[in-house]
């Protein structure tokens, strides 16, 4: 496998930002990081029919990606606690910029663009204090850092822009980690997860905390519906036999309310929700690679069905339903059941990102 330094020496390019749109690079609808059989890492562009639009190299394992709202440009984030992200010019198949976390910070694997595409927001850990930060980067300035603000908690993971707004939602997982101890969880007794909404200028708009008896339910991933409702996916850090529902819906009108899940469905999730998506038909998909299941809920959070698939994690919306990816190379359509659309010689990583979500 090529070293990261060698990769950058071969691919890193300066120069003007690409002017081509997503339709000009094969019409991908989704992005996913993946691993090849040779052990190399790539960013893939997938179409709604499961076919590959492109496959571009990454220097190390990716986690999630942020799609630019106008240009065929994606930011691929390293898996936490990574300190770099790669700006991929998908039109030219090259690295346009490398983003490096400031000294004393690391990334959490997610980010999102502002509505006008001029700024990139990244979830970060300020290592010394353990507090979450949102980094702010200027695209026009070659992805230079222009500021930061508080995430509103500890362990911010996924961040998204609510469609049609300039409001950012942040999933603060509540778990303290440090690079020297890797992914070890250091504060389980004191963790306090929350969902925080910020303006694009960094001002806190709203915040919702979990009830004290659910403070072990770490909020990691979120998805937004067209009406601004946020679907929240959790990873339970307590006794697995006490695991509560791993899906909640949040809105400014009704606050945070947990989904209705049968006991058997909660057990099958094995305390771990890997991804969440609001599908094109407004139903909600929740995945668990640990449990090997995807679960479907209606728009009010009522459990509808469960589908079994080994190592399935990535879920994302399409215009009429959804797609799912697994670590065995499968791309599946989500409808009333999972239907295999394609199988690629790849191991898809945790997240499938719908480009359409960046366009609103």
C-alpha positions in Angstrom: 0.0 0.0 0.0 1.3 3.4 -0.9 2.4 5.7 2.0 0.3 8.8 2.6 3.4 11.0 1.9 4.0 9.3 -1.4 0.3 9.5 -2.3 0.3 13.2 -1.7 3.5 13.7 -3.7 2.0 12.0 -6.6 -1.6 13.4 -6.5 -1.7 16.7 -4.6 -2.4 19.5 -7.0 -2.9 23.3 -6.6 -4.6 25.4 -9.1 -8.1 26.7 -9.8 -11.2 25.1 -8.3 -13.1 22.8 -10.7 -16.0 24.3 -12.6 -17.7 21.0 -13.5 -20.9 19.8 -11.8 -21.8 16.4 -10.6 -23.6 15.6 -13.9 -20.3 16.0 -15.7 -18.5 13.2 -13.8 -20.8 10.3 -14.7 -23.9 11.4 -12.8 -23.1 9.9 -9.3 -25.9 10.2 -6.8 -24.0 9.0 -3.7 -20.5 8.9 -2.3 -18.8 6.2 -0.2 -15.4 5.4 1.1 -14.2 1.8 0.4 -11.3 -0.6 0.6 -10.0 -2.6 -2.4 -8.9 -6.3 -2.3 -5.3 -5.1 -2.4 -5.7 -3.1 0.8 -5.9 0.4 -0.9 -8.5 2.9 0.1 -10.7 4.8 -2.4 -13.6 7.2 -2.6 -16.4 5.9 -4.9 -19.2 7.6 -6.7 -22.3 5.5 -7.0 -25.4 5.9 -9.1 -29.0 5.1 -8.1 -28.8 1.8 -10.0 -25.8 0.7 -7.9 -23.2 1.1 -10.7 -19.9 2.9 -10.1 -19.5 6.4 -11.6 -15.9 6.8 -10.4 -13.3 5.3 -8.0 -10.6 7.6 -6.8 -7.6 6.8 -4.5 -7.4 8.0 -0.9 -4.2 7.9 1.2 -5.7 6.1 4.2 -9.1 4.8 5.4 -12.0 7.2 4.9 -15.1 7.5 7.0 -17.6 9.9 5.5 -17.6 12.5 2.8 -19.1 16.0 2.2 -20.3 16.8 -1.3 -20.0 20.3 -2.6 -23.5 21.8 -3.5 -22.4 23.1 -6.9 -19.1 21.5 -8.1 -18.0 17.9 -8.5 -15.9 18.2 -5.4 -15.9 16.1 -2.3 -14.1 16.2 1.0 -13.2 12.7 2.2 -12.6 12.6 6.0 -10.2 10.2 7.7 -11.7 7.9 10.3 -11.5 9.4 13.8 -9.1 10.3 15.4 -7.7 11.3 12.0 -6.0 14.7 11.5 -6.5 15.1 7.8 -9.2 15.3 5.1 -8.7 15.2 1.3 -10.5 17.6 -1.1 -11.1 15.4 -4.1 -11.6 17.1 -7.5 -13.9 14.4 -8.9 -13.9 15.8 -12.4 -10.1 15.5 -12.8 -9.5 12.6 -10.5 -7.0 14.2 -8.3 -6.5 15.7 -4.8 -7.0 19.4 -5.0 -6.1 20.2 -1.4 -5.2 18.5 1.9 -6.9 19.8 5.0 -4.9 19.3 8.2 -6.4 19.7 11.6 -4.8 22.5 13.7 -2.3 21.4 16.3 -4.1 20.0 19.3 -7.2 19.1 17.3 -8.4 16.0 15.5 -11.3 15.3 13.2 -14.3 13.1 13.9 -14.9 11.9 10.3 -17.7 14.1 9.2 -18.3 17.6 7.7 -20.7 19.7 5.6 -20.7 22.7 3.3 -22.5 26.0 3.8 -25.5 26.6 1.7 -23.5 28.7 -0.8 -20.6 26.2 -0.8 -18.1 28.9 0.3 -17.3 27.3 3.7 -16.7 23.9 5.0 -17.6 22.9 8.5 -15.8 20.0 10.3 -16.4 18.2 13.6 -13.3 18.2 15.8 -12.0 17.5 19.3 -10.0 20.0 21.1 -7.7 17.5 22.7 -6.5 19.4 25.8 -9.9 20.5 27.0 -11.8 17.5 25.5 -14.5 19.9 24.2 -16.0 19.7 20.8 -15.3 22.2 18.1 -16.6 23.1 14.7 -13.8 24.1 12.4 -14.6 26.6 9.6 -12.6 26.6 6.4 -12.7 28.9 3.3 -13.0 27.1 0.0 -12.1 30.2 -2.0 -9.0 30.6 0.2 -7.8 27.1 -0.8 -9.5 25.5 2.3 -7.6 27.7 4.8 -9.0 27.8 8.3 -10.9 31.0 9.1 -12.3 30.2 12.5 -13.9 27.7 14.9 -16.8 27.6 17.3 -18.0 25.3 20.1 -20.0 22.3 19.0 -22.1 22.6 22.2 -20.7 19.4 23.8 -18.1 16.6 23.8 -17.4 14.2 21.0 -19.2 15.9 18.0 -19.5 13.3 15.3 -21.9 13.8 12.4 -22.7 17.3 11.3 -25.2 18.3 8.6 -26.9 21.4 7.1 -30.7 21.2 7.4 -32.2 21.3 3.8 -33.3 24.8 2.6 -31.7 26.5 5.6 -28.4 27.9 6.9 -28.7 25.9 10.1 -26.2 23.2 11.1 -27.2 20.3 13.3 -24.4 18.6 15.3 -24.6 15.2 17.0 -22.5 15.5 20.2 -21.9 11.9 21.2 -20.8 12.8 24.7 -17.8 10.4 24.7 -14.3 11.8 25.5 -11.4 10.2 23.6 -7.8 11.2 23.2 -5.4 10.3 20.4 -2.9 8.6 22.7 -5.5 6.2 23.8 -7.1 5.7 20.4 -10.8 4.9 20.4 -10.9 4.1 24.2 -13.9 5.8 25.9 -12.7 7.8 28.9 -15.8 9.3 30.5 -18.7 6.8 30.3 -20.0 7.6 33.7 -20.1 11.4 33.0 -21.1 11.4 29.3 -23.8 13.8 28.3 -24.8 13.5 24.7 -26.9 16.2 23.0 -28.2 17.5 19.7 -27.2 21.1 19.0 -28.2 23.4 16.2 -26.0 26.3 15.1 -26.2 29.1 12.6 -23.6 29.1 9.8 -22.0 32.0 11.8 -21.5 29.6 14.8 -24.2 30.9 17.1 -26.1 28.3 19.1 -29.8 28.3 18.1 -31.1 25.3 20.1 -29.9 22.3 22.1 -31.6 19.1 23.2 -30.2 16.9 26.0 -31.1 13.3 26.6 -32.9 12.4 29.9 -30.4 11.5 32.7 -31.4 7.8 32.6 -30.4 7.7 28.9 -27.1 9.5 29.2 -25.3 6.3 28.0 -27.1 6.6 24.7 -24.4 8.2 22.6 -25.7 10.3 19.7 -23.5 9.7 16.7 -25.4 10.1 13.4 -28.2 12.3 12.2 -30.3 12.8 9.0 -32.7 15.6 8.2 -36.2 15.5 6.7 -37.5 18.2 4.3 -39.6 19.7 7.1 -36.5 20.1 9.3 -37.2 17.1 11.6 -33.9 15.4 12.5 -33.6 11.7 12.8 -31.1 10.7 15.5 -29.2 7.4 15.7 -27.6 6.2 18.9 -25.0 3.8 20.1 -25.7 2.4 23.6 -22.7 2.4 26.0 -24.5 0.7 29.0 -25.6 -2.8 29.7 -26.7 -4.3 26.4 -29.7 -5.9 28.1 -30.9 -2.4 29.1 -30.5 -0.9 25.7 -33.3 1.7 24.9 -34.5 2.6 21.4 -31.7 3.7 19.2 -33.7 6.1 17.1 -35.3 9.4 18.0 -36.9 12.3 16.1 -36.3 15.9 17.0 -38.1 19.0 16.0 -38.4 22.5 17.4 -42.1 21.9 18.1 -41.9 18.6 20.0 -38.3 18.3 21.1 -36.5 14.9 21.2 -38.8 11.9 21.2 -37.8 8.3 20.9 -39.1 5.9 18.4 -41.4 3.0 19.1 -39.4 -0.2 18.8 -40.4 -3.8 19.7 -38.1 -5.5 22.2 -37.0 -7.9 19.5 -36.0 -5.1 17.2 -34.0 -3.4 19.9 -32.2 -6.7 20.7 -31.4 -7.2 17.0 -29.7 -3.8 16.8 -27.2 -5.1 19.4 -27.0 -1.7 20.9 -25.4 -0.1 17.9 -26.9 2.1 15.1 -24.3 2.6 12.4 -26.2 5.1 10.1 -29.5 6.7 9.6 -31.3 8.2 6.6 -34.6 9.9 5.9 -35.6 8.2 2.7 -37.2 9.7 -0.4 -40.6 8.4 0.7 -40.1 10.1 4.1 -39.6 6.8 5.9 -36.5 6.4 8.0 -33.8 3.7 7.6 -31.6 2.7 10.6 -28.7 0.3 10.1 -26.7 -1.9 12.4 -23.6 -3.6 11.0 -23.1 -5.3 14.4 -26.6 -6.8 14.3 -26.6 -7.3 10.6 -29.9 -5.6 10.1 -31.6 -2.5 8.6 -34.8 -1.3 10.2 -37.5 0.9 8.6 -39.7 3.3 10.5 -42.5 5.6 9.3 -42.1 9.4 9.4 -43.5 9.5 12.9 -40.9 7.0 14.2 -43.1 3.9 14.4 -41.4 0.6 13.6 -42.4 -0.9 10.3 -40.0 -3.7 9.3 -36.6 -5.3 9.5 -34.3 -6.6 6.8 -31.3 -8.8 7.4 -27.9 -8.2 5.7 -24.5 -9.0 7.0 -22.2 -6.0 7.6 -24.7 -3.5 6.3 -24.1 0.1 7.4 -24.4 2.8 4.8 -27.9 4.0 4.2 -29.0 7.1 2.2 -32.0 8.5 0.4 -32.9 8.4 -3.3 -35.7 10.3 -5.0 -38.2 7.6 -4.2 -36.7 5.4 -1.5 -33.1 4.6 -0.5 -29.9 2.8 -1.1 -27.7 0.7 1.3 -24.2 -0.5 1.1 -22.3 -3.3 3.0 -18.8 -4.4 3.7 -19.1 -7.2 1.2 -19.4 -4.9 -1.8 -23.1 -5.0 -2.1 -25.3 -2.1 -3.1 -29.0 -2.6 -2.2 -32.2 -0.8 -3.0 -34.4 -0.1 0.0 -38.1 -0.5 -0.6 -40.3 -2.9 1.2 -37.3 -5.2 1.3 -33.6 -5.1 0.4 -32.9 -5.8 -3.3 -29.3 -6.4 -4.4 -28.6 -4.0 -7.3 -24.8 -4.7 -7.7 -21.9 -6.2 -6.1 -18.4 -4.7 -6.5 -15.0 -5.9 -5.6 -14.9 -3.5 -2.7 -15.5 -3.3 1.0 -17.7 -0.2 1.5 -17.1 1.7 4.7 -19.6 3.0 7.2 -21.4 5.8 5.4 -23.2 6.4 2.1 -23.7 10.1 1.4 -26.5 11.3 -0.8 -25.2 14.2 -3.0 -28.8 15.5 -3.2 -28.7 16.3 0.5 -25.9 18.8 -0.2 -27.9 20.6 -2.9 -30.9 21.9 -0.9 
